[in-house]
């Protein structure tokens, strides 16, 4: 009883490639369905009958002619089961690296068009779907140490496409966005960033100008000494112009004692008091007040500390 064997299917082979059954032509082979031993020309051991192309695979039934001792031996071993694998000899007509033709882990292009030219009985193949390929007149045998002249898939191109999709998603574009779409979005983003940087720079200059103006005004009003100008400008940079204004407004002007007291006809006449307690008096006016207006100094001292000061 004949055994039907798989000659080829769409699965991944040991070279990281695969042969599409839908693109395989078997017409020429059907006219001369020779069965060889180990792909050796001259070692004909029979033929293959009832060749079918269906369900994504090519199958057939080996028939041994028993015309040689080799054929007789192969038949016995095939029927016994010690030889059970066949391998297809295929001529490559067309290759493809299109994503729809590739499987995970595939490293070489898919053979999308091919021609079956022989089938062989083999002992050990490199995988369960062993085949032999021909490309540019060179035989490609699926063995463990065989050389594969098939080109490698352009992985760099695939990686670039994946990077483009990822970049498109990060820019808020659909993954189907073209390179032109991504470039346009990047240019828009760069323009927006440049405009934002310009606005930040302009705003920084305006803020510094306002801080400097507040400090200079405080110096002019004697709220600050000239030596404190740089210090308060730096403070304004840290806390902002509004907070700096609140700090400066809470500071009392530095009033000399001569502006508090007036002298008319050699008689000392007190002006309305400016200070409620001693800590309100600017530090550079305390000594002058202590020397020129000790009574006012004592009053403010008592208001500050609750006791009388002896001068």
C-alpha positions, 0 to 999 in steps of 0.5 A: 500500500502506498504512503502519501508523503509531504513534499513541501509546505509553507513552514519555516525551513532551516535556512530561515526562509520558506517556500509558499505552496501557492506560488509553486508550479508543479506542472513540469514535474508532473510530466517527469515525476522522477524520484531520486535518492539523496538528490543525486542525478543518476540515482533514480529509484522510481517516481511520484504519483498522484501529486496534489497541491492543497491545504497549503502543501504539496503531497504525493505517493512514492513508487519504487521501480525496483530496477536496481538494488538501491531502489529495492533497498529504498523500498524496503526501508521506506515500507519498514519506516527507517526511511520516511522523509522526502525532499523537494528540489525547487527552482527559485523564481521570485523572493519577497521581504514584504511583511505579509510574507514573513513569519516571526524568526524568519531571517531570509526572504520568502520564496513566493514563486518557484518550480518543482523539478525533482523529489528525493528520498532522504535519510536525515533532513535538517527539518521535518519539511526538508527541501532542496533549492536552486537559485541562480543555478546554485543548489541549496541543500537544507543540511546542517552545514550547507551554505545558503546563498539566499540574501538576508532580510533587510533587518535595518529597514524593518527596524527603521519602519518600527522606529518610524511607527514608534516616533509617529505614536509619540508625536500623536500621529497614527502608526500609519503616518508616513515619513513626511507626516512625521517630519512635518510634525517634528518641524512643528514641534521644533518651531513651537519649542523655539517660540517657547524658548523665545517667550521664556527669554523675553519674560525673564528679561521683563521680570529682571527689569521689574525686580531691578526697578523695585530694588532701585526704587527701594534704594531711592526711598532709603529702604535699602542701602546701596550696598544691599542692591545686588543681594535683593536683586538675587532675592527677587530672582528666587522669590519673584517680583510680587513677593519681593515687592511685599518685602520691600513695602514692609521695610521702613525708610531709613530716617535720620534723626534730623528729619525727626527733630527740627530746631527753631531758634535754638529750641528743640521741637519734637516732630510727630514720632515716626517709630513705635519701638526701637526695632523700627529704627534703621540700624544706621540711625540708632546711634544718631538717635541715642546721641542726639535724642536720648529721651526718644531713644529711651521711650522706644527702648522701653516700648521694645523691652518693657524696661527703662534704659540708662544712658 
